[in-house]
Amino acid sequence: MNVLITGASRGIGFNIALEFIKRGNKVFGVGRNWENFDEKKYEGNFIPIKCDVSVEKERENLFSYFKEKNISIDILVNNAGIGSIGEFKNISWEESNKLIELNIISLTHMTKLFLDNVNSQEKSEKRGIINLSSTASFQSGGPYANVYYASKTYVKSFSLALSEELSNKNIRVMCLCPGPVKTDFKGMKEMKKSFYIMTPEEVGKIAVKDYFNNKIISIPGYFNKFFVFLSKFIPKKLELKIIKRIQMNKI
């Protein structure tokens, strides 16, 4: 199968790519910068593509390229995303708008382009979409990370609805909801090592395993599953105060 992964040059996207390759799939990895690309890290069967998926024209050109080359994409992984930490009124509109463009608009458009180019004649039970959300999407909101939390809530809602829409078209949709992951993601790079912070390797392995196990939602890690369950019973005001304290430690 052919797998298209955005934000594949590092972090979770990079490790999802490795897991798909280990299963014998061909991965087209999308990234803005491949200057330090080392093909050996991907264990072969990987094609890097320079593309800024936050730009509409580049997204369209990407799928036009696949169409011209007669390349059928079987699985789309919308992994690219950014965060924003700080008091909302002090964050520039440019930064918030960039987050919305990448986390919401780009993901939605990439999904539409993928579905528009799916070969309806080909039957595959493994064909589908993985959208990267977060355990933040299960919470009431994220003080000091307002727009980020809202964007991930959108991704979860969009993915679940789409999963049901496509259930009779043999196209699966999984929403990946990791908790804190030790990456270069804004607010996480400075976080101290803790038992509940997972590695990108762990998340990548669980994500691909859950996808092939037909999960609609994947929450990597027992602690994260427990926290999501617990959040259902925490009063909203208390939950917001807890999240506020956690996010303030990242500023």
ChimeraX attribute file (.defattr): number of C-alpha atoms within 10 A of each C-alpha:
attribute: neighborCount
match mode: 1-to-1
recipient: residues
	/A:1	16
	/A:2	18
	/A:3	22
	/A:4	24
	/A:5	25
	/A:6	25
	/A:7	23
	/A:8	27
	/A:9	24
	/A:10	14
	/A:11	20
	/A:12	26
	/A:13	26
	/A:14	21
	/A:15	23
	/A:16	26
	/A:17	29
	/A:18	25
	/A:19	20
	/A:20	20
	/A:21	20
	/A:22	14
	/A:23	10
	/A:24	12
	/A:25	17
	/A:26	19
	/A:27	26
	/A:28	20
	/A:29	22
	/A:30	24
	/A:31	20
	/A:32	16
	/A:33	14
	/A:34	14
	/A:35	7
	/A:36	7
	/A:37	11
	/A:38	10
	/A:39	12
	/A:40	8
	/A:41	10
	/A:42	19
	/A:43	11
	/A:44	13
	/A:45	16
	/A:46	19
	/A:47	13
	/A:48	18
	/A:49	19
	/A:50	14
	/A:51	19
	/A:52	20
	/A:53	26
	/A:54	23
	/A:55	13
	/A:56	15
	/A:57	10
	/A:58	14
	/A:59	17
	/A:60	14
	/A:61	12
	/A:62	19
	/A:63	19
	/A:64	14
	/A:65	11
	/A:66	13
	/A:67	13
	/A:68	8
	/A:69	9
	/A:70	9
	/A:71	12
	/A:72	18
	/A:73	23
	/A:74	22
	/A:75	22
	/A:76	23
	/A:77	27
	/A:78	26
	/A:79	24
	/A:80	23
	/A:81	24
	/A:82	16
	/A:83	20
	/A:84	20
	/A:85	19
	/A:86	16
	/A:87	13
	/A:88	15
	/A:89	8
	/A:90	7
	/A:91	13
	/A:92	9
	/A:93	11
	/A:94	9
	/A:95	13
	/A:96	17
	/A:97	12
	/A:98	17
	/A:99	21
	/A:100	21
	/A:101	20
	/A:102	19
	/A:103	27
	/A:104	21
	/A:105	18
	/A:106	22
	/A:107	24
	/A:108	18
	/A:109	16
	/A:110	22
	/A:111	21
	/A:112	11
	/A:113	16
	/A:114	20
	/A:115	17
	/A:116	11
	/A:117	17
	/A:118	16
	/A:119	12
	/A:120	11
	/A:121	6
	/A:122	10
	/A:123	11
	/A:124	12
	/A:125	13
	/A:126	16
	/A:127	20
	/A:128	24
	/A:129	25
	/A:130	24
	/A:131	24
	/A:132	25
	/A:133	30
	/A:134	23
	/A:135	22
	/A:136	23
	/A:137	21
	/A:138	18
	/A:139	20
	/A:140	18
	/A:141	20
	/A:142	22
	/A:143	22
	/A:144	23
	/A:145	21
	/A:146	17
	/A:147	21
	/A:148	26
	/A:149	23
	/A:150	19
	/A:151	23
	/A:152	23
	/A:153	22
	/A:154	15
	/A:155	22
	/A:156	24
	/A:157	14
	/A:158	15
	/A:159	26
	/A:160	15
	/A:161	11
	/A:162	17
	/A:163	20
	/A:164	14
	/A:165	13
	/A:166	14
	/A:167	11
	/A:168	9
	/A:169	12
	/A:170	14
	/A:171	22
	/A:172	25
	/A:173	28
	/A:174	26
	/A:175	27
	/A:176	31
	/A:177	25
	/A:178	25
	/A:179	22
	/A:180	20
	/A:181	20
	/A:182	21
	/A:183	17
	/A:184	11
	/A:185	15
	/A:186	13
	/A:187	20
	/A:188	15
	/A:189	12
	/A:190	14
	/A:191	14
	/A:192	8
	/A:193	9
	/A:194	9
	/A:195	6
	/A:196	13
	/A:197	18
	/A:198	19
	/A:199	15
	/A:200	21
	/A:201	19
	/A:202	15
	/A:203	25
	/A:204	23
	/A:205	18
	/A:206	19
	/A:207	28
	/A:208	20
	/A:209	15
	/A:210	17
	/A:211	21
	/A:212	13
	/A:213	10
	/A:214	14
	/A:215	16
	/A:216	17
	/A:217	20
	/A:218	25
	/A:219	23
	/A:220	21
	/A:221	16
	/A:222	10
	/A:223	14
	/A:224	19
	/A:225	16
	/A:226	11
	/A:227	14
	/A:228	18
	/A:229	12
	/A:230	10
	/A:231	14
	/A:232	13
	/A:233	9
	/A:234	12
	/A:235	10
	/A:236	14
	/A:237	9
	/A:238	10
	/A:239	17
	/A:240	17
	/A:241	12
	/A:242	13
	/A:243	18
	/A:244	16
	/A:245	12
	/A:246	14
	/A:247	16
	/A:248	15
	/A:249	10
	/A:250	15
	/A:251	12
